[in-house]
Amino acid sequence: MPLYTYQCQVCSKVHEELIFFSDYENDNIPQVCGGDTYEQGCGGDLYRVLRAPGSHSSWAGTGKHGVNGYFSKALGKHVANKHTEQKIMESRGFVCEADLPKDRWDTAVETQKRRVANQDKNIETYTEALKSGKTKEEAVVEAFTAHDAVSGKLDETWGKKDE
């Protein structure tokens, strides 16, 4: 049962009327000032005044992101606003994607391809050595040379093991 506002075209008196939905279906809406309304009027024609809806009182102070903020996919938790999210990300060492070099993704993909190719080469050398009749120790020495270990090439290829 919404409350509608009507105004008289003659005397400019404002009438607030409680209109049932069935009244609209039966075309029983106020049309005469004082005649169809609860308050006294001059008898002039009424027109409906359109107004923007008022905000609900419980919505006051909820802010742009609602009562509890929003869920940050980057952090995996709820945050109050973008500024708070940015401060947390900076404190954890996250870098904004816009601040990264434009070719970062391509460089990372090429580095990974190179690493996998070197791993495949080491595995193939080890497997071939075993097939030729060498022991496991001899195959390891052939595939993973001391020069590669000292130069750091094996660490780049297979990653450093943290202890």
Backbone as JSON, one array per atom type, in Angstrom:
{
  "sequence": "MPLYTYQCQVCSKVHEELIFFSDYENDNIPQVCGGDTYEQGCGGDLYRVLRAPGSHSSWAGTGKHGVNGYFSKALGKHVANKHTEQKIMESRGFVCEADLPKDRWDTAVETQKRRVANQDKNIETYTEALKSGKTKEEAVVEAFTAHDAVSGKLDETWGKKDE",
  "N": [[0.83, -1.17, 0.0], [1.2, 1.71, -1.14], [2.1, 5.15, -0.49], [0.92, 7.93, -2.06], [1.5, 11.11, -3.62], [-0.51, 13.86, -4.39], [-1.4, 16.83, -6.19], [-3.28, 19.82, -6.3], [-4.47, 21.45, -9.2], [-5.61, 23.93, -9.15], [-5.66, 25.21, -6.52], [-3.21, 24.47, -5.56], [-2.81, 22.81, -3.39], [-1.37, 20.19, -1.53], [-1.94, 16.75, -1.4], [-1.59, 13.81, 0.41], [-2.09, 10.54, -0.22], [-3.19, 7.3, 0.68], [-3.02, 4.65, -1.31], [-4.53, 1.75, -2.4], [-3.55, -1.25, -4.12], [-5.64, -2.44, -5.43], [-7.28, -0.26, -5.89], [-6.08, 1.01, -8.07], [-6.5, -0.91, -10.02], [-9.27, -0.82, -10.23], [-9.6, 1.68, -11.16], [-9.9, 3.69, -9.29], [-8.81, 6.23, -8.3], [-7.75, 9.28, -6.72], [-9.21, 12.23, -8.08], [-10.37, 14.68, -7.8], [-9.9, 17.63, -5.98], [-10.36, 17.55, -2.59], [-12.8, 16.24, -2.96], [-12.31, 13.53, -3.64], [-10.41, 13.01, -1.82], [-8.93, 12.67, 1.51], [-8.65, 15.01, 2.87], [-9.98, 18.37, 3.09], [-10.75, 20.37, 0.19], [-10.59, 22.49, -2.78], [-11.98, 21.54, -4.96], [-10.83, 21.38, -7.4], [-8.98, 19.94, -10.23], [-6.84, 17.11, -9.73], [-3.38, 16.21, -9.93], [-0.86, 13.69, -10.16], [2.08, 13.81, -8.24], [5.35, 13.2, -8.97], [8.07, 11.8, -7.28], [11.47, 11.31, -6.26], [12.49, 8.25, -4.74], [12.98, 8.04, -1.23], [15.96, 7.43, 0.72], [16.49, 4.47, 2.58], [16.46, 4.32, 6.11], [18.2, 2.54, 7.41], [20.22, 2.27, 5.63], [21.92, 4.34, 5.82], [25.18, 5.57, 6.1], [26.46, 3.28, 5.23], [28.24, 3.35, 3.18], [30.15, 3.17, 0.07], [30.82, 0.51, -0.49], [29.08, -1.06, 0.97], [28.0, -2.54, 4.12], [29.92, -4.34, 5.16], [32.18, -3.87, 3.63], [34.02, -5.21, 0.93], [34.85, -8.29, -0.82], [38.15, -9.01, -1.41], [39.74, -10.37, -4.09], [42.45, -10.6, -4.57], [43.64, -10.53, -2.04], [42.22, -12.43, -0.68], [40.35, -12.07, 1.33], [37.89, -10.15, 3.24], [37.75, -6.63, 2.91], [37.65, -3.18, 3.98], [37.67, -1.01, 2.15], [38.97, 0.24, -1.03], [41.32, 1.67, -0.5], [42.27, 0.6, 1.93], [42.71, -2.01, 1.08], [44.8, -1.56, -0.76], [46.84, -0.59, 0.95], [47.35, -2.88, 2.53], [48.21, -4.66, 0.58], [50.56, -3.39, -0.34], [52.09, -3.52, 2.0], [52.57, -6.23, 2.1], [54.2, -6.59, -0.01], [53.16, -6.76, -2.57], [52.87, -5.89, -6.01], [51.5, -3.48, -8.12], [49.92, -4.38, -11.14], [50.04, -2.59, -13.27], [52.4, -1.27, -12.78], [54.36, -3.0, -13.54], [56.81, -4.17, -15.99], [55.91, -4.09, -19.48], [56.51, -6.36, -21.02], [56.69, -8.42, -19.21], [55.21, -10.84, -18.79], [55.7, -12.27, -21.18], [58.48, -12.58, -20.98], [58.66, -14.15, -18.65], [57.38, -16.49, -19.52], [59.09, -17.33, -21.6], [61.43, -17.8, -20.12], [60.6, -19.94, -18.51], [60.09, -21.86, -20.53], [62.7, -22.24, -21.49], [63.9, -23.32, -19.22], [62.46, -25.75, -18.88], [63.2, -27.0, -21.27], [65.97, -27.38, -20.82], [65.82, -29.1, -18.62], [64.58, -31.31, -19.85], [66.64, -31.99, -21.61], [68.69, -32.77, -19.81], [67.45, -35.02, -18.64], [67.12, -36.66, -20.88], [69.81, -37.13, -21.58], [70.66, -38.52, -19.28], [68.96, -40.8, -19.44], [69.79, -41.92, -21.91], [72.41, -42.56, -21.26], [72.0, -44.57, -19.36], [70.81, -46.5, -21.0], [72.93, -47.15, -22.63], [74.4, -48.81, -21.08], [75.69, -47.9, -18.83], [76.27, -47.35, -15.31], [74.01, -46.12, -12.73], [75.26, -44.08, -11.27], [77.32, -43.29, -13.03], [75.76, -42.37, -15.13], [74.52, -40.18, -13.93], [76.74, -38.53, -13.48], [77.45, -37.99, -16.1], [75.14, -36.7, -17.12], [74.66, -34.58, -15.35], [76.93, -32.45, -15.01], [79.96, -31.53, -13.23], [80.86, -28.99, -13.81], [78.49, -27.67, -14.57], [77.15, -27.73, -12.14], [78.8, -26.17, -10.44], [78.81, -23.72, -11.79], [76.23, -22.88, -11.45], [74.23, -23.47, -13.19], [72.69, -25.8, -12.92], [71.18, -25.15, -10.69], [69.62, -23.07, -11.75], [68.22, -24.5, -13.65], [66.9, -26.64, -12.3], [66.05, -25.51, -9.95], [66.59, -24.08, -6.68], [67.05, -25.86, -3.7], [65.52, -25.27, -0.72], [66.66, -25.33, 2.62]],
  "CA": [[0.0, 0.0, 0.0], [2.08, 2.88, -1.21], [1.59, 6.48, -0.21], [1.14, 8.77, -3.23], [1.29, 12.55, -3.44], [-1.28, 14.52, -5.44], [-1.45, 18.28, -6.01], [-4.4, 20.45, -6.98], [-4.05, 22.38, -10.24], [-6.21, 25.24, -8.9], [-5.21, 25.83, -5.26], [-1.85, 23.95, -5.32], [-2.76, 22.07, -2.14], [-0.77, 18.87, -1.69], [-2.65, 15.69, -0.69], [-0.91, 12.51, 0.45], [-3.16, 9.55, -0.17], [-2.84, 5.89, 0.75], [-3.73, 4.03, -2.43], [-4.42, 0.3, -2.48], [-3.33, -1.74, -5.48], [-6.96, -2.7, -6.03], [-7.82, 1.02, -6.34], [-5.57, 1.25, -9.41], [-7.17, -1.84, -10.93], [-10.66, -0.37, -10.39], [-9.52, 3.07, -11.61], [-10.46, 4.46, -8.18], [-7.75, 7.08, -7.8], [-8.28, 10.63, -6.5], [-9.17, 13.11, -9.25], [-10.94, 15.98, -7.44], [-9.37, 18.18, -4.73], [-11.37, 17.6, -1.53], [-13.9, 15.31, -3.23], [-11.82, 12.15, -3.61], [-9.3, 12.96, -0.88], [-9.3, 12.67, 2.92], [-8.63, 16.39, 3.36], [-10.85, 19.31, 2.39], [-10.1, 21.03, -0.92], [-11.35, 23.44, -3.56], [-12.74, 20.88, -6.01], [-10.08, 21.41, -8.66], [-8.42, 18.67, -10.7], [-5.58, 16.69, -9.11], [-2.4, 15.45, -10.72], [0.07, 12.96, -9.3], [3.42, 14.38, -8.16], [6.37, 12.14, -8.95], [9.24, 12.15, -6.47], [12.48, 10.26, -6.13], [12.31, 7.55, -3.48], [13.91, 8.39, -0.15], [16.82, 6.32, 1.11], [16.07, 3.77, 3.77], [17.27, 4.82, 7.23], [19.25, 1.6, 7.78], [21.28, 2.33, 4.63], [22.77, 5.5, 6.1], [26.51, 5.28, 6.61], [27.03, 2.0, 4.79], [29.34, 3.63, 2.26], [30.11, 2.7, -1.31], [30.99, -0.93, -0.57], [28.18, -1.75, 1.86], [28.29, -2.58, 5.54], [31.13, -5.09, 5.46], [33.2, -3.67, 2.6], [33.89, -6.16, -0.17], [35.83, -9.36, -0.81], [39.29, -8.78, -2.3], [40.24, -11.62, -4.65], [43.91, -10.59, -4.46], [44.03, -10.81, -0.66], [41.49, -13.59, -0.19], [39.58, -11.73, 2.53], [37.09, -8.93, 3.15], [38.41, -5.37, 3.27], [36.69, -2.09, 4.12], [37.61, -0.2, 0.94], [40.13, 0.09, -1.92], [42.51, 2.23, 0.14], [42.73, -0.4, 2.89], [43.26, -3.12, 0.29], [46.08, -1.11, -1.32], [47.82, -0.54, 2.04], [47.7, -4.26, 2.91], [48.98, -5.25, -0.53], [51.9, -2.8, -0.33], [52.83, -4.03, 3.16], [52.95, -7.61, 1.81], [55.13, -6.61, -1.13], [52.5, -6.91, -3.86], [53.12, -4.8, -6.93], [50.39, -3.25, -9.05], [50.22, -4.89, -12.47], [50.36, -1.46, -14.14], [53.77, -0.86, -12.51], [55.28, -4.0, -14.06], [57.16, -3.97, -17.4], [54.9, -4.61, -20.4], [56.88, -7.68, -21.53], [56.96, -9.3, -18.07], [54.61, -12.14, -19.01], [56.44, -12.94, -22.25], [59.79, -12.94, -20.43], [58.46, -15.26, -17.72], [57.05, -17.69, -20.31], [60.32, -17.76, -22.28], [62.33, -18.35, -19.1], [60.07, -21.26, -18.15], [60.32, -22.76, -21.67], [64.13, -22.55, -21.5], [64.14, -24.18, -18.07], [61.91, -27.07, -19.18], [64.03, -27.59, -22.32], [67.2, -27.84, -20.18], [65.47, -30.28, -17.82], [64.39, -32.42, -20.79], [67.96, -32.37, -22.13], [69.35, -33.53, -18.75], [66.78, -36.31, -18.5], [67.44, -37.45, -22.07], [71.21, -37.53, -21.44], [70.68, -39.54, -18.23], [68.31, -42.01, -19.96], [70.67, -42.49, -22.94], [73.57, -43.15, -20.58], [71.56, -45.83, -18.78], [70.57, -47.45, -22.1], [74.22, -47.57, -23.2], [75.0, -49.78, -20.18], [76.39, -47.26, -17.71], [75.59, -47.43, -14.01], [73.27, -44.9, -12.39], [76.22, -43.06, -10.86], [77.99, -42.8, -14.23], [74.76, -41.61, -15.89], [74.34, -38.9, -13.24], [77.94, -37.74, -13.74], [77.4, -37.56, -17.5], [74.01, -35.78, -17.34], [74.78, -33.41, -14.47], [78.38, -32.27, -14.88], [80.46, -30.71, -12.12], [80.93, -27.62, -14.3], [77.13, -27.11, -14.49], [76.82, -27.57, -10.72], [79.57, -25.06, -9.9], [78.43, -22.47, -12.45], [74.87, -22.51, -11.05], [73.29, -23.83, -14.26], [71.74, -26.79, -12.4], [70.24, -24.44, -9.82], [68.68, -22.36, -12.63], [67.39, -25.48, -14.37], [66.11, -27.47, -11.41], [65.61, -24.74, -8.79], [67.37, -24.28, -5.46], [66.3, -26.54, -2.64], [65.67, -24.56, 0.55], [66.79, -26.24, 3.78]],
  "C": [[0.89, 1.24, 0.0], [1.33, 4.18, -0.94], [1.96, 7.37, -1.4], [0.83, 10.22, -2.92], [0.56, 13.11, -4.65], [-1.32, 16.01, -5.14], [-2.59, 18.84, -6.85], [-3.87, 21.44, -8.01], [-4.57, 23.8, -9.98], [-5.6, 25.9, -7.66], [-3.8, 25.39, -4.85], [-1.7, 23.25, -3.98], [-2.23, 20.66, -2.42], [-1.54, 17.88, -0.82], [-1.79, 14.42, -0.75], [-1.97, 11.47, 0.7], [-2.58, 8.14, -0.14], [-3.68, 5.16, -0.29], [-3.46, 2.53, -2.41], [-4.2, -0.11, -3.93], [-4.66, -2.01, -6.18], [-7.61, -1.4, -6.53], [-7.33, 1.34, -7.75], [-6.26, 0.34, -10.42], [-8.6, -1.39, -11.22], [-10.74, 1.07, -10.86], [-10.15, 4.02, -10.57], [-9.36, 5.29, -7.53], [-8.29, 8.5, -7.66], [-8.11, 11.52, -7.73], [-9.67, 14.52, -8.93], [-10.42, 16.4, -6.07], [-10.48, 18.3, -3.7], [-12.49, 16.62, -1.74], [-13.46, 13.86, -3.09], [-10.71, 11.97, -2.57], [-9.81, 12.99, 0.54], [-9.37, 14.08, 3.49], [-9.58, 17.24, 2.53], [-10.07, 19.98, 1.26], [-11.05, 21.91, -1.69], [-12.2, 22.81, -4.66], [-12.06, 20.9, -7.37], [-9.53, 20.03, -9.02], [-7.07, 18.39, -10.03], [-4.67, 16.04, -10.14], [-1.41, 14.82, -9.75], [1.46, 13.58, -9.39], [4.41, 13.22, -8.06], [7.59, 12.64, -8.19], [10.21, 10.98, -6.46], [12.29, 9.56, -4.79], [13.37, 7.98, -2.47], [14.77, 7.18, 0.2], [16.33, 5.74, 2.43], [17.0, 4.16, 4.92], [18.39, 3.85, 7.61], [20.38, 1.6, 6.78], [22.26, 3.46, 4.93], [24.11, 5.05, 6.65], [27.11, 3.97, 6.16], [28.15, 2.2, 3.8], [29.16, 3.0, 0.91], [30.11, 1.18, -1.4], [30.1, -1.69, 0.4], [28.68, -1.78, 3.29], [29.64, -3.23, 5.82], [32.23, -4.88, 4.45], [32.95, -4.62, 1.44], [35.0, -7.19, -0.09], [36.91, -9.07, -1.85], [39.8, -10.13, -2.78], [41.76, -11.72, -4.48], [44.36, -10.99, -3.07], [43.35, -12.05, -0.1], [40.73, -13.32, 1.09], [38.79, -10.45, 2.3], [37.92, -7.74, 3.6], [37.35, -4.26, 3.27], [36.53, -1.29, 2.84], [38.89, -0.41, 0.13], [41.41, 0.59, -1.27], [43.11, 1.23, 1.14], [43.36, -1.58, 2.16], [44.64, -2.76, -0.25], [47.17, -1.09, -0.25], [48.28, -1.95, 2.45], [48.58, -4.88, 1.83], [50.4, -4.69, -0.55], [52.73, -3.32, 0.84], [53.29, -5.48, 2.94], [53.87, -7.72, 0.59], [54.49, -6.83, -2.48], [52.77, -5.67, -4.71], [51.93, -4.69, -7.88], [50.8, -3.69, -10.45], [50.62, -3.77, -13.43], [51.8, -0.99, -13.96], [54.81, -1.84, -13.06], [55.64, -3.69, -15.51], [56.13, -4.65, -18.31], [55.22, -6.02, -20.89], [57.14, -8.69, -20.42], [56.43, -10.7, -18.31], [55.38, -12.92, -20.07], [57.81, -13.4, -21.76], [59.67, -14.15, -19.5], [58.18, -16.56, -18.47], [58.31, -18.21, -21.01], [61.31, -18.38, -21.3], [61.89, -19.75, -18.7], [60.29, -22.27, -19.27], [61.78, -23.19, -21.71], [64.48, -23.54, -20.38], [63.66, -25.6, -18.33], [62.75, -27.76, -20.26], [65.34, -28.11, -21.74], [66.95, -29.07, -19.31], [65.3, -31.5, -18.72], [65.72, -32.92, -21.34], [68.73, -33.19, -21.09], [68.75, -34.93, -18.6], [67.11, -37.22, -19.68], [68.89, -37.96, -22.0], [71.34, -38.65, -20.41], [70.1, -40.86, -18.75], [69.19, -42.7, -21.01], [71.89, -43.17, -22.31], [73.2, -44.49, -19.95], [71.36, -46.9, -19.86], [71.88, -47.96, -22.69], [74.97, -48.51, -22.26], [75.75, -49.19, -19.01], [75.58, -47.44, -16.43], [74.85, -46.11, -13.75], [74.22, -43.77, -12.01], [76.92, -42.45, -12.06], [77.04, -41.96, -15.08], [74.52, -40.23, -15.26], [75.52, -37.98, -13.52], [77.92, -37.2, -15.16], [76.31, -36.5, -17.72], [74.17, -34.47, -16.56], [76.26, -33.19, -14.16], [78.74, -31.38, -13.7], [80.52, -29.24, -12.54], [79.56, -26.94, -14.21], [76.73, -26.86, -13.04], [77.52, -26.35, -10.13], [79.13, -23.73, -10.5], [77.03, -22.01, -12.06], [73.83, -22.86, -12.09], [72.26, -24.85, -13.76], [70.73, -26.14, -11.47], [69.2, -23.68, -10.64], [67.71, -23.33, -13.28], [66.42, -26.21, -13.44], [65.6, -26.75, -10.17], [66.44, -25.07, -7.57], [66.5, -24.93, -4.42], [66.58, -25.81, -1.34], [65.75, -25.57, 1.69], [66.47, -25.53, 5.04]]
}
